[in-house]
Amino acid sequence: MENLDIKFIIELAETVRENNLTKLEVFNNELHIFIERENSPEICHEPIIKTEQTKTELVNLENIFIQKSPIVGTVFLTPEAGSPPFVSVGAKVSQGDVLCLIEAMKLYNELRAESDGVILEICVSNGASVEYGQPLFKIK
């Protein structure tokens, strides 16, 4: 993979995202790239890039951290009805800052940022049901 141009792969991933594609395949004599993503407005997905040399390789092309739900429950992006959200897109967060609440079995659990950064995307809506491991926030 020494000759692999990461800028080219980033451009391909951006093409997939910008054109709302679910799959893109590119190949020449030496390289075969397959990018696939699920197309769901509620869930964030990183592109999956497969090459013949590395069968399946998950590549984080933009140093984006995906904060996932640690439990099954209902997500609340505000501390209480009518309040401003804990965070919004573009907000700077520090490790340990509260991002949202997840209610499970009548208990409200604070979800805290696992890394410093800027909120790029909120992948769920207020009051949505979430599953274990479901992406909630993209942080760069």
N, CA, C and O atoms as a GROMACS GRO file, in nm:
protein
  560
    1MET      N    1   0.082  -0.119   0.000
    1MET     CA    2   0.000   0.000   0.000
    1MET      C    3   0.086   0.126   0.000
    1MET      O    4   0.036   0.235   0.027
    2GLU      N    5   0.213   0.112  -0.030
    2GLU     CA    6   0.302   0.227  -0.028
    2GLU      C    7   0.262   0.332  -0.132
    2GLU      O    8   0.276   0.452  -0.106
    3ASN      N    9   0.214   0.290  -0.247
    3ASN     CA   10   0.179   0.381  -0.354
    3ASN      C   11   0.038   0.439  -0.340
    3ASN      O   12  -0.005   0.517  -0.424
    4LEU      N   13  -0.034   0.400  -0.235
    4LEU     CA   14  -0.172   0.442  -0.216
    4LEU      C   15  -0.175   0.591  -0.181
    4LEU      O   16  -0.111   0.634  -0.084
    5ASP      N   17  -0.249   0.669  -0.256
    5ASP     CA   18  -0.262   0.813  -0.234
    5ASP      C   19  -0.383   0.838  -0.145
    5ASP      O   20  -0.497   0.825  -0.190
    6ILE      N   21  -0.360   0.872  -0.018
    6ILE     CA   22  -0.468   0.890   0.078
    6ILE      C   23  -0.560   1.005   0.035
    6ILE      O   24  -0.680   1.001   0.063
    7LYS      N   25  -0.508   1.106  -0.032
    7LYS     CA   26  -0.592   1.216  -0.080
    7LYS      C   27  -0.696   1.165  -0.180
    7LYS      O   28  -0.811   1.210  -0.180
    8PHE      N   29  -0.656   1.072  -0.263
    8PHE     CA   30  -0.747   1.012  -0.359
    8PHE      C   31  -0.860   0.939  -0.287
    8PHE      O   32  -0.976   0.951  -0.325
    9ILE      N   33  -0.826   0.863  -0.183
    9ILE     CA   34  -0.928   0.790  -0.107
    9ILE      C   35  -1.022   0.887  -0.036
    9ILE      O   36  -1.143   0.864  -0.031
   10ILE      N   37  -0.967   0.994   0.020
   10ILE     CA   38  -1.051   1.095   0.086
   10ILE      C   39  -1.148   1.157  -0.015
   10ILE      O   40  -1.265   1.177   0.016
   11GLU      N   41  -1.099   1.187  -0.135
   11GLU     CA   42  -1.185   1.243  -0.239
   11GLU      C   43  -1.296   1.144  -0.276
   11GLU      O   44  -1.410   1.185  -0.299
   12LEU      N   45  -1.263   1.016  -0.283
   12LEU     CA   46  -1.365   0.915  -0.313
   12LEU      C   47  -1.470   0.910  -0.203
   12LEU      O   48  -1.590   0.906  -0.231
   13ALA      N   49  -1.425   0.910  -0.077
   13ALA     CA   50  -1.519   0.906   0.035
   13ALA      C   51  -1.608   1.029   0.035
   13ALA      O   52  -1.727   1.019   0.062
   14GLU      N   53  -1.550   1.146   0.005
   14GLU     CA   54  -1.629   1.269  -0.002
   14GLU      C   55  -1.731   1.262  -0.116
   14GLU      O   56  -1.843   1.309  -0.102
   15THR      N   57  -1.692   1.203  -0.227
   15THR     CA   58  -1.784   1.186  -0.340
   15THR      C   59  -1.902   1.098  -0.299
   15THR      O   60  -2.016   1.128  -0.334
   16VAL      N   61  -1.874   0.991  -0.225
   16VAL     CA   62  -1.980   0.903  -0.177
   16VAL      C   63  -2.075   0.981  -0.088
   16VAL      O   64  -2.197   0.974  -0.104
   17ARG      N   65  -2.019   1.055   0.007
   17ARG     CA   66  -2.099   1.131   0.103
   17ARG      C   67  -2.177   1.243   0.035
   17ARG      O   68  -2.298   1.257   0.058
   18GLU      N   69  -2.112   1.324  -0.047
   18GLU     CA   70  -2.176   1.439  -0.110
   18GLU      C   71  -2.287   1.400  -0.207
   18GLU      O   72  -2.386   1.472  -0.221
   19ASN      N   73  -2.272   1.287  -0.273
   19ASN     CA   74  -2.371   1.244  -0.371
   19ASN      C   75  -2.469   1.142  -0.314
   19ASN      O   76  -2.548   1.083  -0.387
   20ASN      N   77  -2.462   1.122  -0.183
   20ASN     CA   78  -2.554   1.032  -0.113
   20ASN      C   79  -2.553   0.892  -0.175
   20ASN      O   80  -2.658   0.828  -0.188
   21LEU      N   81  -2.433   0.845  -0.213
   21LEU     CA   82  -2.418   0.711  -0.269
   21LEU      C   83  -2.404   0.610  -0.156
   21LEU      O   84  -2.363   0.646  -0.046
   22THR      N   85  -2.438   0.486  -0.182
   22THR     CA   86  -2.418   0.382  -0.082
   22THR      C   87  -2.296   0.295  -0.115
   22THR      O   88  -2.240   0.231  -0.026
   23LYS      N   89  -2.255   0.293  -0.243
   23LYS     CA   90  -2.139   0.212  -0.282
   23LYS      C   91  -2.062   0.283  -0.392
   23LYS      O   92  -2.118   0.354  -0.476
   24LEU      N   93  -1.931   0.261  -0.391
   24LEU     CA   94  -1.844   0.309  -0.498
   24LEU      C   95  -1.730   0.211  -0.510
   24LEU      O   96  -1.668   0.173  -0.411
   25GLU      N   97  -1.700   0.169  -0.633
   25GLU     CA   98  -1.592   0.075  -0.657
   25GLU      C   99  -1.501   0.130  -0.765
   25GLU      O  100  -1.547   0.174  -0.870
   26VAL      N  101  -1.371   0.129  -0.736
   26VAL     CA  102  -1.270   0.179  -0.830
   26VAL      C  103  -1.158   0.076  -0.835
   26VAL      O  104  -1.113   0.026  -0.732
   27PHE      N  105  -1.113   0.045  -0.957
   27PHE     CA  106  -1.000  -0.046  -0.967
   27PHE      C  107  -0.920  -0.017  -1.092
   27PHE      O  108  -0.972   0.032  -1.193
   28ASN      N  109  -0.792  -0.050  -1.081
   28ASN     CA  110  -0.703  -0.047  -1.196
   28ASN      C  111  -0.615  -0.172  -1.187
   28ASN      O  112  -0.651  -0.267  -1.117
   29ASN      N  113  -0.504  -0.175  -1.256
   29ASN     CA  114  -0.420  -0.295  -1.257
   29ASN      C  115  -0.366  -0.333  -1.120
   29ASN      O  116  -0.351  -0.452  -1.090
   30GLU      N  117  -0.336  -0.234  -1.035
   30GLU     CA  118  -0.269  -0.261  -0.908
   30GLU      C  119  -0.358  -0.245  -0.786
   30GLU      O  120  -0.323  -0.294  -0.678
   31LEU      N  121  -0.471  -0.179  -0.799
   31LEU     CA  122  -0.548  -0.142  -0.681
   31LEU      C  123  -0.697  -0.163  -0.703
   31LEU      O  124  -0.750  -0.137  -0.811
   32HIS      N  125  -0.763  -0.211  -0.599
   32HIS     CA  126  -0.908  -0.229  -0.601
   32HIS      C  127  -0.962  -0.168  -0.474
   32HIS      O  128  -0.930  -0.215  -0.364
   33ILE      N  129  -1.044  -0.061  -0.485
   33ILE     CA  130  -1.102   0.007  -0.369
   33ILE      C  131  -1.253  -0.006  -0.377
   33ILE      O  132  -1.314   0.022  -0.481
   34PHE      N  133  -1.313  -0.048  -0.266
   34PHE     CA  134  -1.457  -0.061  -0.256
   34PHE      C  135  -1.500   0.016  -0.133
   34PHE      O  136  -1.458  -0.017  -0.022
   35ILE      N  137  -1.584   0.119  -0.149
   35ILE     CA  138  -1.634   0.199  -0.038
   35ILE      C  139  -1.784   0.177  -0.029
   35ILE      O  140  -1.855   0.187  -0.129
   36GLU      N  141  -1.830   0.146   0.091
   36GLU     CA  142  -1.972   0.121   0.112
   36GLU      C  143  -2.014   0.186   0.242
   36GLU      O  144  -1.940   0.184   0.341
   37ARG      N  145  -2.133   0.245   0.243
   37ARG     CA  146  -2.188   0.301   0.366
   37ARG      C  147  -2.337   0.278   0.367
   37ARG      O  148  -2.401   0.270   0.262
   38GLU      N  149  -2.392   0.267   0.487
   38GLU     CA  150  -2.536   0.256   0.500
   38GLU      C  151  -2.595   0.395   0.482
   38GLU      O  152  -2.533   0.494   0.521
   39ASN      N  153  -2.711   0.403   0.426
   39ASN     CA  154  -2.773   0.531   0.398
   39ASN      C  155  -2.891   0.550   0.491
   39ASN      O  156  -3.004   0.517   0.455
   40SER      N  157  -2.866   0.604   0.612
   40SER     CA  158  -2.971   0.628   0.710
   40SER      C  159  -2.953   0.766   0.767
   40SER      O  160  -2.844   0.799   0.813
   41PRO      N  161  -3.057   0.851   0.766
   41PRO     CA  162  -3.043   0.986   0.816
   41PRO      C  163  -3.022   0.993   0.967
   41PRO      O  164  -2.973   1.095   1.017
   42GLU      N  165  -3.057   0.889   1.041
   42GLU     CA  166  -3.048   0.892   1.187
   42GLU      C  167  -2.913   0.844   1.238
   42GLU      O  168  -2.879   0.870   1.354
   43ILE      N  169  -2.834   0.774   1.154
   43ILE     CA  170  -2.714   0.710   1.205
   43ILE      C  171  -2.592   0.755   1.125
   43ILE      O  172  -2.596   0.764   1.002
   44CYS      N  173  -2.483   0.784   1.197
   44CYS     CA  174  -2.357   0.822   1.134
   44CYS      C  175  -2.279   0.695   1.101
   44CYS      O  176  -2.277   0.602   1.182
   45HIS      N  177  -2.216   0.690   0.986
   45HIS     CA  178  -2.135   0.575   0.951
   45HIS      C  179  -2.005   0.622   0.891
   45HIS      O  180  -2.001   0.718   0.814
   46GLU      N  181  -1.898   0.554   0.928
   46GLU     CA  182  -1.770   0.580   0.865
   46GLU      C  183  -1.762   0.496   0.738
   46GLU      O  184  -1.818   0.386   0.734
   47PRO      N  185  -1.695   0.546   0.635
   47PRO     CA  186  -1.682   0.464   0.515
   47PRO      C  187  -1.598   0.340   0.542
   47PRO      O  188  -1.502   0.345   0.618
   48ILE      N  189  -1.634   0.229   0.480
   48ILE     CA  190  -1.555   0.107   0.489
   48ILE      C  191  -1.484   0.091   0.357
   48ILE      O  192  -1.547   0.090   0.250
   49ILE      N  193  -1.353   0.079   0.364
   49ILE     CA  194  -1.272   0.069   0.243
   49ILE      C  195  -1.212  -0.070   0.238
   49ILE      O  196  -1.143  -0.112   0.332
   50LYS      N  197  -1.237  -0.142   0.131
   50LYS     CA  198  -1.182  -0.275   0.115
   50LYS      C  199  -1.081  -0.271   0.001
   50LYS      O  200  -1.108  -0.216  -0.105
   51THR      N  201  -0.965  -0.328   0.024
   51THR     CA  202  -0.868  -0.342  -0.083
   51THR      C  203  -0.833  -0.490  -0.093
   51THR      O  204  -0.855  -0.566   0.001
   52GLU      N  205  -0.779  -0.530  -0.206
   52GLU     CA  206  -0.742  -0.670  -0.221
   52GLU      C  207  -0.634  -0.708  -0.122
   52GLU      O  208  -0.628  -0.822  -0.078
   53GLN      N  209  -0.547  -0.613  -0.087
   53GLN     CA  210  -0.438  -0.642   0.004
   53GLN      C  211  -0.485  -0.655   0.148
   53GLN      O  212  -0.424  -0.729   0.225
   54THR      N  213  -0.591  -0.584   0.187
   54THR     CA  214  -0.632  -0.582   0.327
   54THR      C  215  -0.777  -0.621   0.345
   54THR      O  216  -0.841  -0.571   0.437
   55LYS      N  217  -0.832  -0.706   0.264
   55LYS     CA  218  -0.971  -0.753   0.265
   55LYS      C  219  -1.069  -0.649   0.320
   55LYS      O  220  -1.146  -0.593   0.242
   56THR      N  221  -1.070  -0.622   0.451
   56THR     CA  222  -1.159  -0.519   0.504
   56THR      C  223  -1.080  -0.433   0.600
   56THR      O  224  -1.026  -0.482   0.699
   57GLU      N  225  -1.073  -0.306   0.570
   57GLU     CA  226  -0.997  -0.215   0.653
   57GLU      C  227  -1.085  -0.094   0.682
   57GLU      O  228  -1.126  -0.023   0.589
   58LEU      N  229  -1.114  -0.071   0.809
   58LEU     CA  230  -1.192   0.046   0.846
   58LEU      C  231  -1.095   0.162   0.858
   58LEU      O  232  -1.002   0.157   0.938
   59VAL      N  233  -1.116   0.265   0.779
   59VAL     CA  234  -1.025   0.377   0.775
   59VAL      C  235  -1.097   0.501   0.826
   59VAL      O  236  -1.203   0.538   0.775
   60ASN      N  237  -1.038   0.565   0.924
   60ASN     CA  238  -1.090   0.692   0.972
   60ASN      C  239  -1.015   0.799   0.894
   60ASN      O  240  -0.901   0.832   0.928
   61LEU      N  241  -1.078   0.853   0.791
   61LEU     CA  242  -1.010   0.941   0.697
   61LEU      C  243  -0.988   1.082   0.749
   61LEU      O  244  -0.903   1.154   0.696
   62GLU      N  245  -1.061   1.122   0.849
   62GLU     CA  246  -1.054   1.261   0.891
   62GLU      C  247  -1.029   1.277   1.040
   62GLU      O  248  -1.064   1.381   1.095
   63ASN      N  249  -0.971   1.179   1.108
   63ASN     CA  250  -0.947   1.183   1.252
   63ASN      C  251  -1.073   1.218   1.328
   63ASN      O  252  -1.071   1.303   1.418
   64ILE      N  253  -1.181   1.154   1.294
   64ILE     CA  254  -1.310   1.177   1.358
   64ILE      C  255  -1.334   1.068   1.461
   64ILE      O  256  -1.320   0.950   1.432
   65PHE      N  257  -1.369   1.109   1.582
   65PHE     CA  258  -1.403   1.015   1.688
   65PHE      C  259  -1.555   1.002   1.689
   65PHE      O  260  -1.627   1.101   1.689
   66ILE      N  261  -1.603   0.879   1.690
   66ILE     CA  262  -1.746   0.853   1.696
   66ILE      C  263  -1.782   0.816   1.840
   66ILE      O  264  -1.741   0.711   1.889
   67GLN      N  265  -1.859   0.902   1.906
   67GLN     CA  266  -1.906   0.875   2.043
   67GLN      C  267  -2.031   0.789   2.030
   67GLN      O  268  -2.129   0.830   1.969
   68LYS      N  269  -2.027   0.670   2.089
   68LYS     CA  270  -2.137   0.574   2.074
   68LYS      C  271  -2.214   0.557   2.205
   68LYS      O  272  -2.164   0.589   2.313
   69SER      N  273  -2.334   0.507   2.192
   69SER     CA  274  -2.417   0.484   2.310
   69SER      C  275  -2.365   0.364   2.387
   69SER      O  276  -2.344   0.257   2.330
   70PRO      N  277  -2.343   0.380   2.518
   70PRO     CA  278  -2.295   0.268   2.598
   70PRO      C  279  -2.408   0.176   2.645
   70PRO      O  280  -2.383   0.068   2.698
   71ILE      N  281  -2.534   0.220   2.625
   71ILE     CA  282  -2.650   0.143   2.672
   71ILE      C  283  -2.767   0.160   2.577
   71ILE      O  284  -2.766   0.245   2.488
   72VAL      N  285  -2.868   0.076   2.596
   72VAL     CA  286  -2.995   0.088   2.524
   72VAL      C  287  -3.083   0.182   2.605
   72VAL      O  288  -3.089   0.172   2.727
   73GLY      N  289  -3.151   0.274   2.538
   73GLY     CA  290  -3.239   0.365   2.610
   73GLY      C  291  -3.294   0.473   2.520
   73GLY      O  292  -3.301   0.458   2.398
   74THR      N  293  -3.335   0.583   2.584
   74THR     CA  294  -3.387   0.700   2.513
   74THR      C  295  -3.290   0.815   2.535
   74THR      O  296  -3.252   0.844   2.648
   75VAL      N  297  -3.251   0.880   2.426
   75VAL     CA  298  -3.153   0.988   2.436
   75VAL      C  299  -3.224   1.122   2.453
   75VAL      O  300  -3.326   1.148   2.390
   76PHE      N  301  -3.168   1.205   2.540
   76PHE     CA  302  -3.218   1.342   2.560
   76PHE      C  303  -3.102   1.437   2.539
   76PHE      O  304  -3.001   1.431   2.610
   77LEU      N  305  -3.117   1.525   2.442
   77LEU     CA  306  -3.010   1.619   2.408
   77LEU      C  307  -3.015   1.746   2.493
   77LEU      O  308  -2.924   1.828   2.487
   78THR      N  309  -3.122   1.762   2.572
   78THR     CA  310  -3.137   1.878   2.660
   78THR      C  311  -3.153   1.828   2.804
   78THR      O  312  -3.203   1.717   2.825
   79PRO      N  313  -3.112   1.909   2.902
   79PRO     CA  314  -3.125   1.866   3.042
   79PRO      C  315  -3.271   1.854   3.086
   79PRO      O  316  -3.303   1.770   3.170
   80GLU      N  317  -3.359   1.937   3.030
   80GLU     CA  318  -3.503   1.929   3.058
   80GLU      C  319  -3.577   1.998   2.944
   80GLU      O  320  -3.519   2.073   2.866
   81ALA      N  321  -3.706   1.971   2.935
   81ALA     CA  322  -3.787   2.029   2.828
   81ALA      C  323  -3.775   2.181   2.827
   81ALA      O  324  -3.783   2.245   2.932
   82GLY      N  325  -3.755   2.237   2.710
   82GLY     CA  326  -3.745   2.382   2.694
   82GLY      C  327  -3.606   2.438   2.719
   82GLY      O  328  -3.583   2.557   2.696
   83SER      N  329  -3.513   2.357   2.765
   83SER     CA  330  -3.375   2.402   2.790
   83SER      C  331  -3.293   2.394   2.662
   83SER      O  332  -3.327   2.317   2.572
   84PRO      N  333  -3.186   2.472   2.653
   84PRO     CA  334  -3.096   2.457   2.539
   84PRO      C  335  -3.024   2.321   2.545
   84PRO      O  336  -3.011   2.264   2.653
   85PRO      N  337  -2.980   2.270   2.431
   85PRO     CA  338  -2.912   2.141   2.431
   85PRO      C  339  -2.778   2.146   2.505
   85PRO      O  340  -2.719   2.253   2.521
   86PHE      N  341  -2.733   2.030   2.548
   86PHE     CA  342  -2.602   2.021   2.613
   86PHE      C  343  -2.492   2.069   2.519
   86PHE      O  344  -2.404   2.145   2.558
   87VAL      N  345  -2.498   2.023   2.394
   87VAL     CA  346  -2.400   2.062   2.291
   87VAL      C  347  -2.473   2.083   2.159
   87VAL      O  348  -2.585   2.036   2.140
   88SER      N  349  -2.408   2.154   2.070
   88SER     CA  350  -2.461   2.173   1.936
   88SER      C  351  -2.347   2.157   1.836
   88SER      O  352  -2.230   2.156   1.875
   89VAL      N  353  -2.380   2.144   1.711
   89VAL     CA  354  -2.278   2.131   1.606
   89VAL      C  355  -2.190   2.255   1.609
   89VAL      O  356  -2.239   2.368   1.611
   90GLY      N  357  -2.060   2.233   1.608
   90GLY     CA  358  -1.963   2.343   1.612
   90GLY      C  359  -1.913   2.374   1.752
   90GLY      O  360  -1.817   2.450   1.768
   91ALA      N  361  -1.977   2.318   1.854
   91ALA     CA  362  -1.936   2.344   1.993
   91ALA      C  363  -1.807   2.271   2.026
   91ALA      O  364  -1.787   2.156   1.985
   92LYS      N  365  -1.720   2.339   2.100
   92LYS     CA  366  -1.598   2.275   2.149
   92LYS      C  367  -1.631   2.201   2.277
   92LYS      O  368  -1.701   2.253   2.364
   93VAL      N  369  -1.581   2.078   2.287
   93VAL     CA  370  -1.603   1.998   2.406
   93VAL      C  371  -1.469   1.947   2.459
   93VAL      O  372  -1.374   1.928   2.383
   94SER      N  373  -1.465   1.926   2.588
   94SER     CA  374  -1.349   1.867   2.653
   94SER      C  375  -1.387   1.730   2.705
   94SER      O  376  -1.504   1.702   2.732
   95GLN      N  377  -1.288   1.644   2.719
   95GLN     CA  378  -1.313   1.512   2.773
   95GLN      C  379  -1.384   1.527   2.908
   95GLN      O  380  -1.339   1.602   2.994
   96GLY      N  381  -1.495   1.456   2.924
   96GLY     CA  382  -1.572   1.462   3.048
   96GLY      C  383  -1.693   1.553   3.043
   96GLY      O  384  -1.778   1.546   3.132
   97ASP      N  385  -1.704   1.638   2.941
   97ASP     CA  386  -1.822   1.725   2.928
   97ASP      C  387  -1.945   1.639   2.899
   97ASP      O  388  -1.937   1.538   2.828
   98VAL      N  389  -2.060   1.679   2.955
   98VAL     CA  390  -2.185   1.607   2.930
   98VAL      C  391  -2.234   1.638   2.788
   98VAL      O  392  -2.246   1.755   2.750
   99LEU      N  393  -2.261   1.533   2.712
   99LEU     CA  394  -2.311   1.549   2.575
   99LEU      C  395  -2.462   1.531   2.569
   99LEU      O  396  -2.530   1.600   2.492
  100CYS      N  397  -2.514   1.439   2.649
  100CYS     CA  398  -2.657   1.410   2.649
  100CYS      C  399  -2.690   1.323   2.770
  100CYS      O  400  -2.602   1.285   2.846
  101LEU      N  401  -2.817   1.294   2.786
  101LEU     CA  402  -2.864   1.200   2.886
  101LEU      C  403  -2.923   1.080   2.814
  101LEU      O  404  -2.985   1.096   2.708
  102ILE      N  405  -2.905   0.962   2.870
  102ILE     CA  406  -2.969   0.844   2.816
  102ILE      C  407  -3.050   0.782   2.929
  102ILE      O  408  -2.995   0.741   3.032
  103GLU      N  409  -3.181   0.776   2.908
  103GLU     CA  410  -3.271   0.719   3.010
  103GLU      C  411  -3.287   0.570   2.982
  103GLU      O  412  -3.323   0.529   2.872
  104ALA      N  413  -3.260   0.491   3.086
  104ALA     CA  414  -3.278   0.347   3.077
  104ALA      C  415  -3.337   0.300   3.210
  104ALA      O  416  -3.278   0.323   3.315
  105MET      N  417  -3.450   0.237   3.206
  105MET     CA  418  -3.519   0.184   3.324
  105MET      C  419  -3.539   0.294   3.430
  105MET      O  420  -3.511   0.273   3.548
  106LYS      N  421  -3.586   0.408   3.385
  106LYS     CA  422  -3.619   0.523   3.471
  106LYS      C  423  -3.497   0.589   3.535
  106LYS      O  424  -3.513   0.673   3.625
  107LEU      N  425  -3.376   0.553   3.491
  107LEU     CA  426  -3.254   0.618   3.539
  107LEU      C  427  -3.195   0.701   3.426
  107LEU      O  428  -3.186   0.655   3.313
  108TYR      N  429  -3.155   0.824   3.458
  108TYR     CA  430  -3.095   0.912   3.359
  108TYR      C  431  -2.943   0.905   3.373
  108TYR      O  432  -2.888   0.940   3.478
  109ASN      N  433  -2.876   0.860   3.269
  109ASN     CA  434  -2.731   0.843   3.268
  109ASN      C  435  -2.669   0.952   3.183
  109ASN      O  436  -2.709   0.973   3.069
  110GLU      N  437  -2.570   1.023   3.240
  110GLU     CA  438  -2.499   1.125   3.163
  110GLU      C  439  -2.400   1.057   3.069
  110GLU      O  440  -2.324   0.969   3.111
  111LEU      N  441  -2.402   1.096   2.944
  111LEU     CA  442  -2.301   1.051   2.849
  111LEU      C  443  -2.198   1.162   2.840
  111LEU      O  444  -2.231   1.274   2.800
  112ARG      N  445  -2.075   1.132   2.876
  112ARG     CA  446  -1.969   1.233   2.878
  112ARG      C  447  -1.874   1.211   2.760
  112ARG      O  448  -1.852   1.099   2.716
  113ALA      N  449  -1.820   1.321   2.710
  113ALA     CA  450  -1.727   1.316   2.597
  113ALA      C  451  -1.605   1.233   2.634
  113ALA      O  452  -1.546   1.250   2.740
  114GLU      N  453  -1.568   1.144   2.544
  114GLU     CA  454  -1.450   1.060   2.565
  114GLU      C  455  -1.324   1.124   2.510
  114GLU      O  456  -1.214   1.075   2.534
  115SER      N  457  -1.339   1.234   2.436
  115SER     CA  458  -1.221   1.303   2.381
  115SER      C  459  -1.250   1.451   2.366
  115SER      O  460  -1.366   1.493   2.358
  116ASP      N  461  -1.144   1.530   2.362
  116ASP     CA  462  -1.156   1.673   2.334
  116ASP      C  463  -1.182   1.691   2.185
  116ASP      O  464  -1.142   1.608   2.104
  117GLY      N  465  -1.250   1.800   2.150
  117GLY     CA  466  -1.270   1.827   2.009
  117GLY      C  467  -1.386   1.919   1.983
  117GLY      O  468  -1.431   1.993   2.071
  118VAL      N  469  -1.434   1.915   1.860
  118VAL     CA  470  -1.546   1.998   1.815
  118VAL      C  471  -1.655   1.904   1.764
  118VAL      O  472  -1.627   1.809   1.692
  119ILE      N  473  -1.779   1.931   1.802
  119ILE     CA  474  -1.891   1.849   1.757
  119ILE      C  475  -1.914   1.875   1.608
  119ILE      O  476  -1.947   1.986   1.568
  120LEU      N  477  -1.896   1.771   1.527
  120LEU     CA  478  -1.917   1.783   1.383
  120LEU      C  479  -2.060   1.747   1.344
  120LEU      O  480  -2.118   1.806   1.253
  121GLU      N  481  -2.115   1.649   1.415
  121GLU     CA  482  -2.248   1.603   1.380
  121GLU      C  483  -2.314   1.539   1.501
  121GLU      O  484  -2.250   1.467   1.577
  122ILE      N  485  -2.443   1.566   1.517
  122ILE     CA  486  -2.525   1.497   1.615
  122ILE      C  487  -2.608   1.398   1.536
  122ILE      O  488  -2.688   1.438   1.451
  123CYS      N  489  -2.590   1.270   1.563
  123CYS     CA  490  -2.644   1.165   1.477
  123CYS      C  491  -2.782   1.115   1.519
  123CYS      O  492  -2.838   1.028   1.453
  124VAL      N  493  -2.837   1.169   1.626
  124VAL     CA  494  -2.969   1.127   1.675
  124VAL      C  495  -3.053   1.250   1.704
  124VAL      O  496  -3.001   1.361   1.720
  125SER      N  497  -3.182   1.230   1.712
  125SER     CA  498  -3.270   1.340   1.748
  125SER      C  499  -3.314   1.325   1.893
  125SER      O  500  -3.312   1.215   1.948
  126ASN      N  501  -3.353   1.435   1.954
  126ASN     CA  502  -3.397   1.436   2.093
  126ASN      C  503  -3.516   1.341   2.110
  126ASN      O  504  -3.612   1.346   2.033
  127GLY      N  505  -3.510   1.255   2.212
  127GLY     CA  506  -3.618   1.162   2.240
  127GLY      C  507  -3.612   1.032   2.163
  127GLY      O  508  -3.701   0.947   2.176
  128ALA      N  509  -3.509   1.015   2.081
  128ALA     CA  510  -3.497   0.893   1.999
  128ALA      C  511  -3.453   0.774   2.084
  128ALA      O  512  -3.380   0.789   2.182
  129SER      N  513  -3.499   0.657   2.046
  129SER     CA  514  -3.451   0.533   2.107
  129SER      C  515  -3.314   0.502   2.048
  129SER      O  516  -3.293   0.516   1.928
  130VAL      N  517  -3.222   0.460   2.134
  130VAL     CA  518  -3.088   0.426   2.087
  130VAL      C  519  -3.052   0.285   2.131
  130VAL      O  520  -3.100   0.235   2.233
  131GLU      N  521  -2.968   0.223   2.053
  131GLU     CA  522  -2.919   0.088   2.080
  131GLU      C  523  -2.776   0.094   2.133
  131GLU      O  524  -2.707   0.194   2.114
  132TYR      N  525  -2.733  -0.010   2.197
  132TYR     CA  526  -2.595  -0.021   2.243
  132TYR      C  527  -2.502  -0.011   2.122
  132TYR      O  528  -2.523  -0.080   2.022
  133GLY      N  529  -2.401   0.074   2.130
  133GLY     CA  530  -2.304   0.089   2.023
  133GLY      C  531  -2.347   0.179   1.909
  133GLY      O  532  -2.270   0.197   1.814
  134GLN      N  533  -2.466   0.236   1.915
  134GLN     CA  534  -2.514   0.323   1.808
  134GLN      C  535  -2.438   0.456   1.813
  134GLN      O  536  -2.425   0.516   1.920
  135PRO      N  537  -2.389   0.503   1.698
  135PRO     CA  538  -2.321   0.633   1.695
  135PRO      C  539  -2.416   0.746   1.734
  135PRO      O  540  -2.529   0.754   1.685
  136LEU      N  541  -2.368   0.834   1.822
  136LEU     CA  542  -2.449   0.947   1.866
  136LEU      C  543  -2.391   1.080   1.823
  136LEU      O  544  -2.464   1.170   1.782
  137PHE      N  545  -2.258   1.094   1.832
  137PHE     CA  546  -2.190   1.220   1.800
  137PHE      C  547  -2.064   1.192   1.722
  137PHE      O  548  -1.995   1.093   1.746
  138LYS      N  549  -2.032   1.282   1.627
  138LYS     CA  550  -1.902   1.281   1.560
  138LYS      C  551  -1.824   1.398   1.618
  138LYS      O  552  -1.871   1.512   1.618
  139ILE      N  553  -1.704   1.368   1.667
  139ILE     CA  554  -1.619   1.471   1.727
  139ILE      C  555  -1.486   1.471   1.654
  139ILE      O  556  -1.424   1.365   1.636
  140LYS      N  557  -1.440   1.589   1.613
  140LYS     CA  558  -1.311   1.599   1.545
  140LYS      C  559  -1.213   1.669   1.637
  140LYS      O  560  -1.097   1.689   1.600
   0.00000   0.00000   0.00000
